[in-house]
Amino acid sequence: MNTPMVSVIFPVYNVERYLRQSIDSILSQTLTDFEVICVNDGSTDCSRTILEEYAQKDARISVLNQENHGLGAARDRGLAAARGAYMIFLDSDDFFAPELLEQTVRAAREQNADIVLFGGVRYDDKTQKVTKAKDFLRRDLLPKKPVFSRTDVPDTLFAITSPSVWCKLYARRFLLETGLQFQTLFNAEDVYFTLSSMALAERITAVDADLISYRVNRPHSLERDKHTSPLCFLEALNALYQELRQRGLFELLQTSFRHFGCSAILHNLKTVRVDEARLQILEALDREPYCQLPLREIPGTDDNNKMVHRYSLQLSAARDWYHQSERISLLPQQDDGEKYRGTPPTEGESIQVSVIIPVYNTAPLAGRGPWLHCKPDPAGHRDHLHRRRLY
């Protein structure tokens, strides 16, 4: 069999509603020399039937079936079977510009790149609205040169691109040399792989184009259910930290790591859907191995480190709130009725203030925060702390 130019690794799990649009956008690529390795990760809907239907029509499509082990295991299996000179990991609920493979492969070949970055847009599944996604590719942070590596942007390397794997093309030789594989996690399974690859690559380039439509706001997505496994991103963060230390790269990339680590924790505290999951995250930060993550140290407040400093302050405040709430929970508790019942006024005594509090289903949040937002003062001398709910 001829070696294809690109291997498209395509994990599939219960996406029958979106699968045809996604595959059709791959088969409509202007570059035609590719293979699509579909890894059916134990789908219980009609996804497997749809995949087999497409495989019968197009010889470039192959289907691997396995029990449900998650995105990481599915991608690793596809990677092991791939034969292309370049690898791209696409999600089966997204859809793609016709020029995706052609533009990224051209850039990879012209620059002899290990990784090619590209941008995308967010597509709202409910409203069908398309919005810019600047975080997929931070063009403002790209160096003013066609090829770069960690030594060119050590303080912002992990902020240049999303920690997701689906907005990058990889050279197969690079992945074989590094031996990187995905973690088997319920969510955040690609964070370690993606950011480790950015740290290890000697030649990174970018295509200044939005080539992927990333579907958001769909029911039953892993992002919506991450409260069921709220510590996955901490596992990924710890794996990245250990990888950087083992490879002797942490000292160079420590500012970028701290920026990503603090912002990832704050993002998860904000977006996780259940209060108990937030408490699990804050509790985990004080036990092994996560308490060893170097996130408490606050770097200087020069131009490169101001955002890290700000994130560190917010994270410290969240942890302080957690410890305070733990201490309060150890105090003797009164019955709620007695706890909040004041001394009634005596006959003829007037009430000075009436406090009116509307209440609806807020018991889990009573007395909880954290309330913190850091904002530089106008003179820029120090950070003032303003009260605002973190999540």
C-alpha positions, 0 to 999 in steps of 0.5 A, a space after each residue: 500500500 502507498 504511504 499517504 501524505 496525511 493520516 487523519 486520526 478520528 475518534 468516534 463515540 456516539 456522534 451520529 447526529 454530527 458524523 456525516 457532516 464531519 466526514 463529508 468535510 474531510 472527504 471534500 479536502 482539496 488535498 486528496 492524498 490522505 487516510 482516515 483512521 476512524 476509531 469507534 470507541 464503543 459507540 452505542 448509537 448508529 455511529 458504527 453503522 455510519 462509519 462502515 457505510 463510508 468505509 465501503 464507499 471510500 478506500 481511504 477510510 478504515 474503521 477500528 472498533 474497541 470498547 469504550 476507553 475514552 478519547 486518549 486511548 482511541 487517539 493512541 490506537 489510531 496513532 499506532 495504525 497511522 502510516 502518513 508522513 503527517 498526523 492530524 487528530 480531528 474530532 468527529 463532532 466538528 467540521 473543517 475547511 476544504 483547505 485544512 490539509 492542503 494549507 497545513 501540509 504545505 506549511 509543514 513541508 516548506 518550513 520542515 516543521 515538527 508542528 503546524 498551528 492553525 486557527 478556527 471558529 466556534 460554532 454554536 450547535 443550538 443557535 448556529 452562530 459562528 464566533 471568533 476563537 482567538 484562543 485557538 491561535 493567539 496571532 498576537 503572541 506569534 514571533 515575527 519569524 516563520 519558524 520558532 521554538 520554546 527558546 524564542 517565546 519561553 514565557 508565552 509558549 503555552 499561551 500561543 495555542 489552545 491546549 487541545 490537539 485538534 488545531 495542529 498538524 504533526 510530523 510523524 517523525 517528530 511524534 516517533 522521536 518524542 514517543 508522546 502518547 495521550 493520557 487515559 482521562 475522562 477529560 483534558 486527555 490531550 493537554 499533556 500531549 499537546 503542551 509537551 509537544 510544544 515544549 519539545 518541538 524545535 520547529 513550529 510554524 503557523 498558518 494564519 487561517 481559521 480552518 476548523 469549526 469547533 462545535 460548542 453548546 451541544 448536549 452530552 459533551 465531555 465539557 458539560 460533564 467534566 464535574 463528574 471527574 473534576 481532577 482530570 486537568 490536575 492530572 494532566 497538569 502534573 504530568 506536564 510538570 513531570 515531563 518538563 522536569 525530566 527533560 530539563 525544560 522547566 526552568 526555561 518554561 516556568 513562567 509559561 507553565 505557571 501562567 497556564 496552570 493558574 489560568 487552567 485551575 481558575 477556568 475549571 473553578 469557573 466552568 465546572 457545573 457543580 459546587 462539590 466539584 469546585 470543593 474537590 479541586 481546591 481540596 486536591 491542591 493541598 494533597 499529593 501530588 498536586 500540592 507540589 505543583 509550583 503554582 504558589 510562588 508569585 513571580 515578579 510583576 514585570 511586563 512578562 509576568 503581570 498576568 501570572 502574578 494576577 492569576 496567582 493572587 486569584 488562586 491564592 485567594 480561592 485556596 484561602 477561602 477554602 481553608 477558611 470555610 473548612 475551619 468554619 465547618 468545624 464550629 458547632 452548628 445550630 439548627 438553621 432556624 435558631 442560627 438565623 433567628 434574632 432577638 425579637 423587638 420588645 413591645 413598642 420598639 421600632 425596627 431601624 432596618 428591614 433587610 429583604 432577601 429573595 431566596 431560591 435554591 441557594 443552600 449549597 452556596 450559602 456563605 461560599 465564595 470565593 469572591 475575588 478579582 484582581 485588577 491593577 490600580 490606575 497607577 499600576 503600582 500594585 494589585 487591588 483586590 475587588 470582591 466578585 464571585 470567581 465562578 
